[in-house]
Amino acid sequence: MDVAVIGGTGVLGGLVARTLLEGGDQVRLVSRSAPAAGSAAAALVAAGAGHHVADLRSGDGLAAALGGADAVVDAVNDPRGAKQVMVEGGGRLLAAEAAAGVGHHVAVSIVGIEQVPLAYYTAKLAQERVVTDGPVPWSLLRATQFHQLLDQAFAAAARLRLLPGGAAQVQPIDPAIVAARLADAVHAGPCGRLPQLGGPRVQTLGELAREWRAARGRRLPVVPLPWPPRLGRALRGGSLTAPDAAVEGPAFAQWLAQPPADVAESVLR
Ligand SMILES: NC(=O)c1ccc[n+]([C@@H]2O[C@H](COP(=O)([O-])OP(=O)(O)OC[C@H]3O[C@@H](n4cnc5c(N)ncnc54)[C@H](OP(=O)(O)O)[C@@H]3O)[C@@H](O)[C@H]2O)c1
């Protein structure tokens, strides 16, 4: 199949593109910037993926990026511009897909977003509605937080000499597992809502922070975050988790101990 991966230079999009390429599909990455030299996305291009520049905020470049594609995987992310890029831009993307005759739109969202009062999650819910009410047959997968997200959040906090902890419940997952499920969805064709995916263990943020600290050899205090009351209740109550959807795979500490996957080696062999 010929698949356009929007946000194909990002964490999830890159893994979806790699999985599809390894399976013999034709893949084009779509993003605002060309892959940086030495990046995982550059390795994907070296392995045969195409790259198109397009911007969901304006719609520029979308028609050229989508021509001839059988399916689109939308792995775009912009937490600061979520409404403009993921909701309004999602609408622009679907209109461009319909005009290009794309037969399947594969979307990814997040477990529990209707229960957690955060602006980003409100935008993700609106993005889901744009897909489910949209003009292109669709599949939609909800997943829990990625290991990379926690790794990046702890690394950013460590620069402030502390780590966020407390009793918020999280069930982080290896995004490679999410990517594999999305690639399967591409091949299965439009399925509507797919069974959601969660990481192998539900843990508190404090527990995950201590695991990160041990793995990275850092001596930093773990400090409970002062969430606003409604948000704190939702997070402590496990709204972002889905224990029934737990998959096998590396838990956070195991994932931290793994060397990063060598994209060039796995795709170029
Ligand atoms: N991270 C998590 O824990 C998690 C968990 C569950 C679901 N998800 C969902 O998974 C998806 C991907 O997340 P991610 O963390 O993998 O994202 P990411 O690594 O931040 O990658 C974002 C991608 O979007 C592209 N992009 C951003 N703005 C764009 C625009 N205006 N037009 C075109 N491309 C644009 C970026 O490239 P350029 O900047 O070059 O354009 C990049 O390729 C999101 O829908 C997210 O909600 C994430």
The ligand as an SDF file (V2000), in Angstrom:
LIG
                    3D

 48 52  0  0  0  0  0  0  0  0999 V2000
    3.2110   11.2770   23.4030 N   0  0  0  0  0  0  0  0  0  0  0  0
    2.3280   10.4930   24.0590 C   0  0  0  0  0  0  0  0  0  0  0  0
    2.5270   10.0770   25.2070 O   0  0  0  0  0  0  0  0  0  0  0  0
    1.0520   10.0700   23.3480 C   0  0  0  0  0  0  0  0  0  0  0  0
    0.2130    9.0990   23.9250 C   0  0  0  0  0  0  0  0  0  0  0  0
   -0.9350    8.7130   23.2250 C   0  0  0  0  0  0  0  0  0  0  0  0
   -1.2570    9.2980   22.0030 C   0  0  0  0  0  0  0  0  0  0  0  0
   -0.4140   10.2510   21.5170 N   0  0  0  0  0  0  0  0  0  0  0  0
   -0.7510   10.8770   20.2190 C   0  0  0  0  0  0  0  0  0  0  0  0
    0.1980   10.4350   19.2580 O   0  0  0  0  0  0  0  0  0  0  0  0
    0.3360   11.4460   18.2390 C   0  0  0  0  0  0  0  0  0  0  0  0
    1.8130   11.6940   17.9660 C   0  0  0  0  0  0  0  0  0  0  0  0
    2.4490   12.1310   19.1530 O   0  0  0  0  0  0  0  0  0  0  0  0
    4.0610   12.1650   19.2540 P   0  0  0  0  0  0  0  0  0  0  0  0
    4.3650   12.3840   20.6970 O   0  0  0  0  0  0  0  0  0  0  0  0
    4.6420   10.9910   18.5310 O   0  0  0  0  0  0  0  0  0  0  0  0
    4.3690   13.5080   18.4400 O   0  0  0  0  0  0  0  0  0  0  0  0
    5.7970   14.2270   18.1780 P   0  0  0  0  0  0  0  0  0  0  0  0
    6.9360   13.3100   18.4200 O   0  0  0  0  0  0  0  0  0  0  0  0
    5.7490   15.5360   18.8940 O   0  0  0  0  0  0  0  0  0  0  0  0
    5.7520   14.5110   16.5980 O   0  0  0  0  0  0  0  0  0  0  0  0
    4.8890   15.4890   16.0620 C   0  0  0  0  0  0  0  0  0  0  0  0
    4.9660   15.4550   14.5460 C   0  0  0  0  0  0  0  0  0  0  0  0
    3.9860   16.3860   14.0420 O   0  0  0  0  0  0  0  0  0  0  0  0
    4.6240   17.2300   13.0550 C   0  0  0  0  0  0  0  0  0  0  0  0
    3.8920   18.5040   13.0610 N   0  0  0  0  0  0  0  0  0  0  0  0
    3.7220   19.3690   14.0880 C   0  0  0  0  0  0  0  0  0  0  0  0
    3.0070   20.4270   13.6970 N   0  0  0  0  0  0  0  0  0  0  0  0
    2.6970   20.2260   12.3770 C   0  0  0  0  0  0  0  0  0  0  0  0
    1.9730   20.9680   11.4140 C   0  0  0  0  0  0  0  0  0  0  0  0
    1.4290   22.1740   11.6980 N   0  0  0  0  0  0  0  0  0  0  0  0
    1.8460   20.4560   10.1590 N   0  0  0  0  0  0  0  0  0  0  0  0
    2.4220   19.2720    9.8330 C   0  0  0  0  0  0  0  0  0  0  0  0
    3.1220   18.5100   10.7140 N   0  0  0  0  0  0  0  0  0  0  0  0
    3.2710   18.9960   11.9710 C   0  0  0  0  0  0  0  0  0  0  0  0
    6.0730   17.3360   13.5660 C   0  0  0  0  0  0  0  0  0  0  0  0
    6.9900   17.7220   12.5370 O   0  0  0  0  0  0  0  0  0  0  0  0
    7.3040   19.2810   12.2220 P   0  0  0  0  0  0  0  0  0  0  0  0
    7.4400   19.9470   13.5530 O   0  0  0  0  0  0  0  0  0  0  0  0
    8.5450   19.2810   11.3870 O   0  0  0  0  0  0  0  0  0  0  0  0
    6.1270   19.7550   11.4620 O   0  0  0  0  0  0  0  0  0  0  0  0
    6.3180   15.8870   13.9670 C   0  0  0  0  0  0  0  0  0  0  0  0
    6.5950   15.1020   12.8230 O   0  0  0  0  0  0  0  0  0  0  0  0
   -0.4810   12.6590   18.7450 C   0  0  0  0  0  0  0  0  0  0  0  0
   -1.7560   12.6150   18.1490 O   0  0  0  0  0  0  0  0  0  0  0  0
   -0.6360   12.3930   20.2370 C   0  0  0  0  0  0  0  0  0  0  0  0
   -1.7780   12.9900   20.8130 O   0  0  0  0  0  0  0  0  0  0  0  0
    0.7320   10.6320   22.1210 C   0  0  0  0  0  0  0  0  0  0  0  0
  1  2  1  0
  2  3  2  0
  2  4  1  0
  4  5  1  0
  4 48  2  0
  5  6  2  0
  6  7  1  0
  7  8  2  0
  8  9  1  0
  8 48  1  0
  9 10  1  0
  9 46  1  0
 10 11  1  0
 11 12  1  0
 11 44  1  0
 12 13  1  0
 13 14  1  0
 14 15  2  0
 14 16  1  0
 14 17  1  0
 17 18  1  0
 18 19  2  0
 18 20  1  0
 18 21  1  0
 21 22  1  0
 22 23  1  0
 23 24  1  0
 23 42  1  0
 24 25  1  0
 25 26  1  0
 25 36  1  0
 26 27  1  0
 26 35  1  0
 27 28  2  0
 28 29  1  0
 29 30  1  0
 29 35  2  0
 30 31  1  0
 30 32  2  0
 32 33  1  0
 33 34  2  0
 34 35  1  0
 36 37  1  0
 36 42  1  0
 37 38  1  0
 38 39  2  0
 38 40  1  0
 38 41  1  0
 42 43  1  0
 44 45  1  0
 44 46  1  0
 46 47  1  0
M  CHG  2   8   1  16  -1
M  END
$$$$
